[in-house]
């Protein structure tokens, strides 16, 4: 009966229990996806099972979120609100694309064209208002999904975030995964403005659903890649990311990345490169993502950044005679090597906030002509 209702009506969201008469929730979810291939319907699964294998199976059958019983009314309403907001953003994008296609197909003569152009000008004014409003919604929702816990024992963190447009394609998340372990996530989606913001909303919602339930950084990135290549490929979302687990007790970092430039750890004026070579997410479901383990002793600083910062360093380094060979012992030449040298000079003595201010003041003239979002996350071991 429920499947027939979904088939015949424009349903906005489905709350789906796993234990059902006749069919399981997994089977119902698969049938929903089969019936509504061209329409986005969020599915939130409700279950008493809390094993990671059950969670993974739910996502594989097409679920968008997963709530374990018992749950609070506030949590349920928040999950529903998040999924409906994502649906609204995706529906808006589809509506704009459809409207543009219809407008293009309708032009048949010079007179009709002039009339259509006049109508298009009026329509564009309306769309400009809609897009401006959408950008505001997207920015607010992006900020709502991003987490930055500021009082994690044993670490100090600082985030410098400069979107190219009103909203950006860079997103981050910092939280305490469990006692003694801080988890840091940075992603860079394709595109800019509203397109990128729509992509980041989906990326953050997928990450948020598993960030506390799954194990290592490589496992999480592998899972995200499977989701976006196998089950969410209709959205054609491609992105780079890096995920680091900082173990304060063991003084180590476990890190995995997908298509990101080299990341760094500094010890005084020495910098070590961190660069597990893995492809970007969303291209192939046959990738096995690797991770690396690095020491992270008291006083060390971790630098995670998007390629917008690397482009700034490359622009600053052009024209310098030895920039091609500057690598500071890291093995990272050209822009990455030049950035490593800059980071060492700015972060050797002062605190993270003041060092970040000095660094971005140094880049201020270049940032006016930047062509990408710029994000830098610094994390210091203060144990």
Order of alpha helices (4+ residues) and beta strands (2+ residues): alpha-beta-alpha-beta-alpha-beta-alpha-alpha-beta-beta-beta-alpha-alpha-beta-beta-beta-beta-beta-beta-alpha-alpha-alpha-alpha-beta
